[in-house]
Amino acid sequence: MNKKKILYAIIGVVITIIVYFLPLGDIPVQARKCLCIFVLAAVLWITEAIPLYVTSFVILLLEALFLSSKEVPYSSYVSPFFSPTIILFLGGYILSSALHKYKIDIILAKKILGTFGTKPAFISMGLMLVTAFLSMWMSNTATTAMMITVSLPIIYSLDPDDHFRKTIILCIPFAANIGGIATPIGTPPNAIALETLRNLKEVGAISFLKWMSFGFPIAFILLIFAWITLLFFFKPKRSAYNFEVTTDSIIDKKSIFVIVVSIGTALLWLTSFQHKVPDAIIALLPVIAFLATGILDAKDFRNIGWDVLMLLGGGLSLGVAMTKSGLSTWVISKISFDAFPDAVALGLISTITIALSTFMSNTATTNLLMPIVTKIPTVLPLAAAIATALAASCAMALPISTPPNAIAYGSNEVKVMDMVKTGLVIGIFSLILLLIFSKYLIGFFV
């Protein structure tokens, strides 16, 4: 551990102590403690003073020591480490491992390169369009896991100092996050918004096409902006790439089995809105199929991204703590939406949603805010619910912000600050875009 990282860790502890003694008025004791854990975790995650997955263990330890009680036992903070999201991640990693072991990912990469051409702008845009399209219909986590697998052979064929490697690895999670905005089934926050509105007598259900009529344009604009942002920050080394992704892979019985299981898993994810089987349960199919048959062995199992799984578990656990301790509710209670015009209130709702979703699950954030924002007198419940759902998908500044971000970070091709600087720019632009669209949203549903 170098001196710089030690200094960052000390700064994090000092800031945490200062926050604990700040005069915050009526903040509950548990919420104050959770705020301190949140601040320390944020500093450690952003500065990488210690490995990101170790920060997750620090969070869990502090939650167990200072937040657990009879009402909220420590198991409440441990359970997120093996939540459906983690299971879905595990399935994605197992799929990725099998495809890579039998070099099927290289075959897919060659097909993609043949489609998108040689210019870096076209290659990155092609990857983003495919990822965003898939994310419109299936889990963005599963989409990212598959697309990262396909892109790695392309990345490995580039020079180590070529910044285009970062463009490729980041364009996939960002496109997956954005793609989910376009359809009602694209991401859990959308489903939460629809369910909330369905239960409001004065609003009712929204049709699939009506959602796409505003969700798709927003997603398309954000996708173009994210594409430009990545190419601006990480300029390609060359103007064209003649990739030579070679493989000596032989399609044998094992490879065919891997392909069949992978396609079957992908089809089940794509059609989950019809058969209603949870994505996490579907993710167990490749886990059982590959490990039980010897397609993957114990060594392969040990080598999957456990550090990323623990990193994500820490983020989910912190989200639980923010809810259980009352910190999230306290923060929201300090803001009066009623004092602002409707468009400004929607912008404020979007800002708060993105801020919270940066550090906790966008699903948890949406669940927390939805009952509050739909009761604001000056804003139509439908517009408020949709703005919240859309904003929840625009938080992508940290590896813990979304599962796709965590998967990309697990490739070891990007640093936290690479994600922070591009994710923040995209997040700020999305806020401006949502503010512009807010009047449209209000008028659209009147």
Secondary structure, DSSP 8 states (H G I E B T S, - for coil): --HHHHHHHHHHHHHHHHHHTS--TT--HHHHHHHHHHHHHHHHHHHTSS-HHHHHHHHHHHHHHHT--SSS-THHHHGGGGSHHHHHHHHHHHHHHHHHHTTHHHHHHHHHHHHH-S-HHHHHHHHHHHHHHHHTTS-HHHHHHHHHHHHHHHHHTS-TT-THHHHHHHHHHHHHHHHTTSSTTSSHHHHHHHHHHHT-TTT----HHHHHHHHHHHHHHHHHHHHHHHHHHS--SSS-------------HHHHHHHHHHHHHHHHHHTHHHH---HHHHHHHHHHHHHHTTSS-HHHHHTS-HHHHHHHHHHHHHHHHHHHTTHHHHHHHT--GGGS-HHHHHHHHHHHHHHHHHHS-HHHHHHHHHHHHTT-TTS-HHHHHHHHHHHHTT--SSTTT-HHHHHHHTTTSS-HHHHHHHHHHHHHHHHHHHHHHHHHHHHHT-
